[in-house]
Amino acid sequence: MENLEEKNAIERSREHLANERTFLAWIRTSIALMGFGFVIVKFSLFLKQLSLLLETGGLPSKGYSSIVGVVMVAIGVIITILAFLQYKRNEKQLKNNYFVPSSMLTLFVTLIIITGGIFMIFYLLSTV
């Protein structure tokens, strides 16, 4: 009987650890998005400063890279919040021995990436 309880405890700990690994994967994704957004904004500012320094014909044209960078940071923050909510929901379900998977976070990230990709395609086609 004790061997069965020990096996059950190991299985439950594996489930909780898998939940934590999934949460940490989402956190890494959100940190990467926020970092990339930050780099985009700073690089945009660098290019503006460089064009003013080199006096290349006045103010640089209005670019969208700063807006894209800020939006990426905001998406990273939203993903962090949603990942935490999903982690807590899964944790509660695992404690109650009742688990119903949810794909809300995955669907959100997929839709954002598809939408961003479509906007980038149209933007790049308009500059060609």
C-alpha positions in Angstrom: 0.0 0.0 0.0 2.8 2.4 0.9 4.4 1.7 -2.5 1.2 2.8 -4.3 1.0 6.0 -2.3 4.7 6.8 -3.1 4.1 6.2 -6.8 1.0 8.5 -6.7 3.0 11.2 -5.0 5.7 10.9 -7.7 3.1 11.2 -10.4 1.5 14.2 -8.8 4.9 15.9 -8.4 5.7 15.3 -12.1 2.4 16.9 -13.1 3.2 20.0 -11.0 6.7 20.2 -12.3 5.5 20.0 -15.9 3.1 22.8 -15.1 6.0 24.9 -13.8 8.2 24.1 -16.8 5.4 25.2 -19.1 4.9 28.5 -17.1 8.7 29.2 -17.3 8.6 28.5 -21.1 5.9 31.2 -21.5 7.9 33.5 -19.3 11.0 33.1 -21.5 8.9 33.8 -24.5 7.5 37.0 -23.0 11.0 38.2 -21.9 12.3 37.6 -25.4 9.4 39.6 -26.9 10.0 42.4 -24.4 13.7 42.4 -25.0 13.3 42.4 -28.8 10.8 45.2 -28.6 13.2 47.2 -26.4 16.0 46.7 -28.9 13.8 47.8 -31.8 12.9 51.1 -30.0 16.4 51.8 -29.0 17.7 51.1 -32.5 15.0 53.4 -34.0 16.2 56.2 -31.6 19.8 55.5 -32.6 19.0 55.8 -36.3 17.2 59.1 -35.7 20.2 60.5 -33.7 22.6 59.3 -36.4 20.6 61.0 -39.2 20.5 64.2 -37.2 24.2 64.0 -36.6 25.1 63.4 -40.2 22.5 66.0 -41.3 21.1 63.9 -44.1 18.4 66.3 -45.2 16.4 67.3 -42.2 14.3 65.1 -40.0 14.1 61.4 -40.8 11.0 60.1 -42.3 8.3 58.8 -39.9 9.0 55.1 -39.3 6.9 52.6 -37.4 9.7 50.8 -35.7 9.2 52.6 -32.4 5.5 51.7 -32.4 6.3 48.1 -33.3 8.8 47.9 -30.4 6.4 49.3 -27.8 3.7 47.0 -29.0 6.0 44.0 -28.7 6.9 45.0 -25.1 3.1 45.3 -24.4 2.4 41.9 -25.9 5.2 40.4 -23.7 3.6 41.9 -20.6 0.2 40.5 -21.6 1.7 37.1 -22.3 3.3 37.1 -18.8 -0.1 37.9 -17.2 -1.9 35.3 -19.2 0.8 32.7 -18.5 0.5 33.3 -14.7 -3.3 33.0 -14.8 -3.0 29.8 -16.8 -0.4 28.4 -14.4 -2.5 29.1 -11.3 -5.6 27.6 -13.0 -3.7 24.5 -13.9 -2.2 24.3 -10.4 -5.7 24.5 -8.8 -7.0 21.8 -11.2 -4.1 19.5 -10.5 -4.6 19.8 -6.8 -8.3 18.9 -7.2 -7.4 15.9 -9.5 -9.5 17.5 -12.3 -7.7 18.9 -15.3 -9.3 20.5 -18.4 -6.7 21.8 -20.8 -7.1 25.3 -22.2 -5.5 26.7 -25.4 -6.4 30.4 -24.7 -2.8 31.5 -24.4 -1.6 29.5 -27.3 -4.4 30.8 -29.5 -3.6 34.4 -28.4 0.0 34.1 -29.2 -0.7 32.4 -32.6 -3.2 35.1 -33.6 -0.8 37.9 -32.6 2.1 36.4 -34.6 -0.1 35.8 -37.7 -1.5 39.4 -37.5 2.0 40.8 -37.0 3.3 38.8 -39.9 0.6 40.0 -42.2 1.2 43.6 -41.3 4.9 43.1 -41.9 4.3 41.6 -45.3 2.1 44.6 -46.3 4.6 47.1 -44.9 7.5 45.5 -46.6 5.6 45.2 -49.9 4.8 48.9 -49.7 8.4 49.9 -49.3 9.6 47.8 -52.3 
